[in-house]
Amino acid sequence: MIQAGSSKTKLSVKDILIRGFLSGAFLGYATSLAVTATIQTGLGIVGALIFPVGFVMILLLGLELVTGSFALVPLAVFEKKSNVPKMVFNWSLVFIGNLLGSLFYAWMFFLVVTKMGHTTDAPIIQKIINITEMKTIGYSHWSSVGMLTPFISGVLCNWIVTLGVVLFFTSTSTTGKIVAMWLPILIFFAQGYEHSVVNMFVIPAGMMLGAHVTFVDWWLWNQIPVTLGNIVGGMIFTGIFLYLTYNKRKEVAIEKVGQNEISANLKIGETVVDSPSI
């Protein structure tokens, strides 16, 4: 996790934006697929079961999703393999890339489902409009509570979503990685928690399709509080908590390997210069 976080801050601006753009688009694909499946079957759990395909593609390709970076990059900062300015810079660029990719897919999706703006008969159109209004003006009716709710939902979302990123590292096989990732992403989507990048697609798409939602509604009642919640959920409940418990094991492992190396070197009469890096 630390190595992955450090590597992310070393990517070029071009690579971050391209990989972020692709991630936003692929997550849009997965969201529209999940909504389609829900409409076709009448069962929301079916949509949740197939939604993780987007995350699987993103992680297997090594692309950039800002919600995952919220958990991994801070660990590189704690280990002094990066710093706060680089972390904020990375988060900002990935966020922009995700937003651009999501908006592009939303626009292309709009052109297809409306037959280039000539029809609004597709069932998915009204479904996405309803989702968009629920995620924005649906919160606004509750005033300050409506601001806190998407924030907490964002915390719960990225707490479990970033576990998918972590579980990716638990297997060396492609099949094992897919299965491990699938579980937490299914949990998040089935319960309808708020994911900032998913919303970068679904809310603009709903606005294009005719939802009574303004740009201010989108950002004030959803995008900003949800993103802040995603930061807290990913950075604290996944990144920091796992770091605090497993970092101790890393120190023990370093000490053990160091002792083994010293012992081996003494046996062959070599001079020990320094301990190995892990």
Residue, then its C-alpha position, 0 to 999 in steps of 0.5 A: m500500500i505504501q509503495a503504491g501510494s508513493s508510486k502515484t505521487k511520482l506519475s507525470v501530469k499526463d499519465i495522471l490525467i489520462r489514467g484518471f480520465l479512463s477511470g471516470a469513463f469506465l466507472g460511468y460504463a459500470t454505473s449505466l450497466a448497473v442501472t440498466a440491469t436494475i431496470q431489466t430485472g426489477l432487482g437492485i441487487v442485480g445491478a450491485l452484483i455486476f457494478p464491480v466490473g468497473f473497478v475490476m477494469i480500473l485496478l487491473l489496468g493500473l489506472e487512477l481513481v481518486t477515491g483509492s488515492f485517498a487511502l494509499v497516498p497518505l501512507a506514503v506521506f507518513e513513511k516520508k516517501s512523499n509529502v503533503p503538497k505532492m499528495v494534494f497535487n496528486w489528488s487534485l489532478v486525479f479528481i480532474g481526470n476522473l471528472l473529465g472522463s465521467l463528463f465525457y461518458a455522460w455526454m456520449f451516453f446522453l447522445v445514445v439514449t436520446k437518439m442525439g436528443h430526439t427522444t426521451d422514451a428509454p426507461i433508463i432516462q427517467k431512472i437516472i433523472n430520479i437518481t440525480e434529483m434524489k442525490t441533490i435536491g432530495y438532500s436540500h429539503w433537509s437543510s443542514v441534515g441534508m448536508l451531513t447525510p451525504f457526507i456520512s454516506g461518503v464516509l461509509c462508501n469509501w471505507i468499504v470501497t478502499l478495502g477493495v483496493v487493499l484486497f487487490f494486493t492480497s492475491t497474485s492471480t488475476t482471478g484472486k484479485i477479481v474475487a477479492m475486489w468484488l466483495p466490498i464494491l458489491i457491499f457499497f453499491a447494494q446499499g446506495y452509499e455516495h461515491s464521488v466519482v460515480n456521481m460525477f457521471v450520474i448527476p451530470a447525465g441526469m442534468m443533461l436528460g432533464a433533471h431539475v437540478t442546477f450546477v450549484d445543487w450538484w456541488l453544494w448538496n452532493q459533490i463537495p460533501v460526498t468528496l469530503g466524506n470519501i476522503v475521511g472514509g478512505m484515509i482514516f478508516t482504511g489507510i490510517f487504521l491499517y497502517l497503525t496496526y500492520n506497520k508494527r509487523k513491518e518493523v518486526a519483519i525488518e528486524k528479523v530479516g536484519q538479524n538473519e542477514i547479520s548471522a549469514n554475513l558473520k558465517i561467511g566472514e563478511t562485514v555488515v554495511d547496512s540492513p536490507s530495505i523492504 
